[in-house]
Amino acid sequence: MRHFFNFSCGLLLLSSLGACSSPEEAKQKQSKPVSTRVVEPSQDYDTCQIGQQVWMAQNLNEPHFRNGDPIKQAKTLDEWKKAGYTCTPAWCYYDNNSALGEKFGKLYNFYAVNDPRGLAPKGWALPANADFQKLLSTLRKIDKDAMALQHPSFVGDCPDSDVLKFHAYGSGYRKESGAFSGKDEYASYWSKDTANAYSANALYLHKYKFDPLWGSYYKSGGFSVRCIRQ
């Protein structure tokens, strides 16, 4: 069994550039009225059970918050950067290609993840650090590594690839600058927990590494989201 390490991968950035400060985020949240209504998810999601956890087997693909309010689609580089500067929730498709969204879902900035209107659909929750750590602990217990989470179209036809039906694809990520990177190399998933005032935690699955990577990135970056059953 390979060992898992919690370390900062190459995507880790802890700078204040292109990120909002926590007081500004708090002010934004206080000024935003939050509706208590709940709408149904825009689609049904496949699931997989890993240990005692039930995960989505697809990346989140919701264009609105749980209460039905739309999330801004950042279609251009300038729109993406502006969303980061202003702490505005936003999503995009990788390379702004909607066809990729059918497989990869949407990339969300962290301001969408931690918005009080709720990004997770009805019946689901956004994973915390502890949820991801429990997932990795389960992998250790059953003597599996990151390949067990990753689809063969991503990592190749390895003996253990995707045996847990998590269906991780190389969906890449979007930098705070607006550039896209990591397609067919990284699967990157936000945690709902922050690392500091400027960055939030995330789990990374790398095509060439058997160990999941645990790090953090600018809140104005764009990562995939996997939800866990409440």
Secondary structure by P-SEA (a helix, b strand, c coil): cbbbbbcccccccccccccccaaaaaaaaaabbbbcccccccbbbbbbbcccccccccccccccccccccccccccaaaaaaaaaacccccccccccccccccccbbbccccccccccccccccccccaaaaaaaaaaaaaaccccccccccccccccccccccccccccccccccccccccccccbbbbbccccccccccbbbbbccccbbbbbcccccbbbbbbbbcc
